[in-house]
Amino acid sequence: MEFIIRPAVVEDAAAITDIYNHYVIHSTATYAEELDTVEERRSWLQDHGRDLPVLIAEENGQIIGWASLSLFRSRRGWRFTVENSVYIHPGHHRRGIGRCLMLELIPLAQKAGYHSIIAGISADQEPSIALHEALGFRKVAHIVEGGYKMGRWLDVVYLQLML
């Protein structure tokens, strides 16, 4: 492994934003259609803490990927379920970075006392689905044409990992 995994700090906000915004513009990996600002990401990072970690993959001082846990829903009854996100710099795919990030993130979710992790993934994002399934996530829902981006309707699959 040529990269390191570490907790994110507020100074990472610009790099996290750049990676995420690539997918806003070029992909259905997120259904966001407006670019995030660095200020929004800083605020997002400050809202995350020990129980909602954000991890960074870094190589030679460059951030090449990130993964996070976020609350799945805001209502109290959902407090033991989180949703994960994982985004890899487009020049660094197929190197196992997403897998390494997730292998660090899952034990942190367990340690924080969560019961399950949800992954909501556009059905056309087959590599992301395969990654999650390889880590033990199981498909629990398929929403037909639940999203719309890039001029087309998109299916969404939900996968769940019981901790």
C-alpha positions as CSV (number, residue, x, y, z in Angstrom):
1,M,0.0,0.0,0.0
2,E,1.5,3.3,-1.1
3,F,-1.0,5.5,0.7
4,I,-1.9,6.2,4.3
5,I,-5.4,6.4,5.9
6,R,-5.9,9.1,8.5
7,P,-8.7,11.1,10.1
8,A,-9.7,14.2,8.2
9,V,-8.9,17.7,9.6
10,V,-10.6,21.0,8.6
11,E,-7.6,21.8,6.4
12,D,-8.6,18.9,4.2
13,A,-11.8,20.6,3.2
14,A,-10.6,21.9,-0.1
15,A,-9.3,18.6,-1.4
16,I,-12.4,16.8,-0.2
17,T,-14.5,19.4,-2.0
18,D,-12.5,19.0,-5.2
19,I,-12.9,15.2,-5.3
20,Y,-16.6,15.4,-4.5
21,N,-17.3,18.2,-7.0
22,H,-15.7,16.0,-9.8
23,Y,-18.5,13.6,-9.2
24,V,-21.2,16.3,-9.1
25,I,-20.2,17.4,-12.6
26,H,-19.2,14.1,-14.2
27,S,-21.1,11.2,-12.5
28,T,-24.2,9.7,-11.0
29,A,-22.2,8.7,-7.9
30,T,-24.0,11.6,-6.3
31,Y,-27.3,13.1,-7.3
32,A,-26.1,16.6,-6.3
33,E,-26.3,19.0,-9.2
34,E,-24.7,22.0,-7.6
35,L,-21.1,22.2,-6.6
36,D,-20.2,22.2,-2.9
37,T,-18.1,25.1,-1.6
38,V,-15.1,24.7,0.6
39,E,-16.9,26.6,3.3
40,E,-19.8,24.1,3.2
41,R,-17.3,21.2,3.5
42,R,-15.5,22.9,6.4
43,S,-18.8,23.2,8.2
44,W,-19.6,19.6,7.3
45,L,-16.3,18.4,8.7
46,Q,-16.8,20.4,11.9
47,D,-20.2,18.6,12.3
48,H,-18.5,15.3,12.1
49,G,-16.6,14.0,15.1
50,R,-15.4,10.9,16.8
51,D,-18.8,9.2,16.3
52,L,-19.2,10.3,12.7
53,P,-15.7,10.0,11.4
54,V,-14.3,11.2,8.1
55,L,-11.2,9.4,6.8
56,I,-8.6,10.5,4.3
57,A,-6.5,8.4,1.9
58,E,-3.3,10.4,1.3
59,E,-0.3,9.6,-0.9
60,N,2.8,11.8,-1.0
61,G,0.9,14.7,0.6
62,Q,-2.0,14.5,-1.9
63,I,-5.5,13.5,-0.8
64,I,-6.6,10.7,-3.1
65,G,-9.8,9.7,-1.5
66,W,-12.1,10.0,1.5
67,A,-14.9,8.2,3.3
68,S,-17.3,9.2,6.0
69,L,-20.2,8.2,8.2
70,S,-23.2,10.4,8.5
71,L,-26.5,10.1,10.2
72,F,-28.9,8.1,8.0
73,R,-32.0,10.0,9.3
74,S,-32.3,12.8,11.8
75,R,-35.1,11.4,13.9
76,R,-34.0,9.8,17.2
77,G,-35.3,6.3,16.4
78,W,-32.6,6.1,13.6
79,R,-29.7,7.0,15.9
80,F,-28.1,3.6,15.6
81,T,-28.0,3.6,11.8
82,V,-25.5,5.6,9.7
83,E,-24.9,6.0,6.0
84,N,-21.4,5.8,4.5
85,S,-19.9,7.8,1.6
86,V,-16.7,7.0,-0.2
87,Y,-15.2,9.0,-3.0
88,I,-11.8,8.4,-4.8
89,H,-9.9,10.9,-6.8
90,P,-10.6,10.0,-10.5
91,G,-6.9,9.4,-11.2
92,H,-6.6,6.8,-8.6
93,H,-9.4,4.2,-9.2
94,R,-8.9,0.4,-9.1
95,R,-6.1,0.6,-6.5
96,G,-8.0,-0.7,-3.5
97,I,-8.3,2.8,-1.9
98,G,-12.1,2.6,-1.4
99,R,-11.7,-0.8,0.2
100,C,-9.0,0.3,2.6
101,L,-11.0,3.3,3.6
102,M,-14.1,1.2,4.3
103,L,-12.1,-1.4,6.2
104,E,-11.0,1.4,8.5
105,L,-14.4,3.0,8.7
106,I,-16.5,-0.1,9.6
107,P,-14.7,-0.8,12.9
108,L,-15.1,2.9,13.8
109,A,-18.8,2.5,13.3
110,Q,-18.8,-0.6,15.5
111,K,-16.8,1.2,18.2
112,A,-19.2,4.1,18.1
113,G,-22.1,1.7,18.9
114,Y,-23.9,1.8,15.6
115,H,-26.1,-1.2,14.7
116,S,-25.9,-0.9,10.9
117,I,-24.4,1.1,8.0
118,I,-26.5,2.0,4.9
119,A,-25.1,2.7,1.5
120,G,-27.4,4.4,-1.0
121,I,-25.9,3.8,-4.5
122,S,-27.0,4.7,-8.0
123,A,-27.7,1.4,-9.6
124,D,-25.4,2.3,-12.5
125,Q,-22.4,2.5,-10.2
126,E,-21.5,-1.1,-10.4
127,P,-18.0,-0.8,-9.0
128,S,-19.4,0.8,-5.9
129,I,-22.0,-1.8,-5.4
130,A,-19.4,-4.6,-5.9
131,L,-17.1,-2.9,-3.3
132,H,-19.9,-2.8,-0.7
133,E,-21.0,-6.4,-1.4
134,A,-17.4,-7.6,-1.1
135,L,-17.4,-6.0,2.3
136,G,-20.5,-7.9,3.4
137,F,-23.2,-5.3,2.6
138,R,-26.4,-6.9,1.3
139,K,-29.0,-5.3,-1.0
140,V,-32.1,-4.4,1.0
141,A,-34.0,-2.1,-1.4
142,H,-34.2,-1.0,-5.1
143,I,-36.0,2.2,-5.9
144,V,-36.9,2.5,-9.5
145,E,-36.3,5.9,-11.1
146,G,-35.9,7.5,-7.7
147,G,-33.3,10.0,-8.9
148,Y,-32.9,12.2,-12.0
149,K,-29.5,13.5,-13.2
150,M,-27.8,14.1,-16.5
151,G,-31.1,14.0,-18.4
152,R,-32.2,10.6,-17.3
153,W,-34.0,8.7,-14.5
154,L,-31.9,6.6,-12.2
155,D,-32.5,3.7,-10.0
156,V,-31.1,3.7,-6.5
157,V,-30.1,0.6,-4.6
158,Y,-29.7,0.5,-0.8
159,L,-27.3,-1.9,0.7
160,Q,-26.9,-2.6,4.5
161,L,-24.2,-4.0,6.7
162,M,-25.3,-5.3,10.0
163,L,-22.7,-4.6,12.6
